[in-house]
Amino acid sequence: MFKESSRVWYRGTDRSRAEERLGTLEEMIANGSLPEFKELLHTLANWREEILNYFGYRITNGFVEGKNNRIKTIKRMAYGYRNMDNFQLRILATNQGYKV
């Protein structure tokens, strides 16, 4: 039930409606019996404004998160580049076509 409600909420286009539905989702979590979701209430409270900004601008940081994940993977694979220039070249080589 919560999953479907959150999907419908995320597809919404109006910020004021999204804020109203977020309150409804928070009530569902608060009245539910899953302790894992109770911790989500703190996250929603702490990031409420940022979460709701999505409904006004439709911009996410997914692209940047993907780049950061790729760089972390390169670091793990190379474990301890001694030459920072080589590390930077490796990052640029795996991100061909993008300007850094």
N, C-alpha and C positions, 0 to 999 in steps of 0.2 A: 504494500500500500504506500509506504513512504517513498519507495523508489519511483513509482509512477507519478506520485504527486510532485516530487522534485523535478522530474522531467518536464511535466506540464509547466511548472513554475519557470524553469530555465528557458523554455521556448517563448515565454511572454515578451511583449515588446514595450510595455508601458512601465516606467519606473514606479509610479505610485501604486499600480496594481501589483507589481513585483514585491514592493514593500509590504503590502497587505498580505499577499500569499506567503511571504517569508514568515510573517507573524503566525500564520496558520500552521506552517511547517514546524515552527518552534514549539507551538502548543502540542502538536502531535508527538514531538520528541519528548517534551516534558511529561506528557501523560502516558507515554509508552513504557514498556517494561524492559527495554534493552539498555543496559548500562553503557554500552559502547556509544550509543547515540547521545547519551546525557553529556559526554565530554564534547560532543560536537556543538552543543549549545554555547560553550565558552568560546569556541572558535568563531561561530557565527556572530556572537556579541562583539568580539574583538575586531573582526574584519567586516562588520556590517556595512559601513559606508563604501568600502572598496568593492564589496560584492554587489551592492546595489548600483554602483557606477557602471557596471557592465551593461545594465539595461538602458543607460543613457548614451553610451558610446559604442558598445559592441566591440570592444577591443580587449584582447587578453594578452598575457605575457607568454603564451605557449611557444612562440617562435624563439624567444630568448631562453626559455627553460630548455628547449631542445638543444640549442647551441651549448648551453652550460653542461648538459648531460653528455654531449659528444666530447667536450673538452675533458670532463672527468674520466670518461672511458679511455681516452688517449693517455691520460696520466696513469691510469691503472695498468694499461697494456705496456707502457714504457717504463714504469716504475723507476723513477729517479733520473730523469734527464740531467746530465751534468752541464750541458750547454743550453742556456735559455734560448739562444737563437735557433737551435735545432728544434726545440719544443714549439716555438712560435711558427716555424716553417711547417712543422707537422700539422699544427692546427689549421693553418692557412691551406695546406694541401687537401685536407679533408673537407674543407668548406669552399671548394672551387666555385667561382661564380658569384661569391658574396664579398662585398667590401667590408673590411674590418676597420 
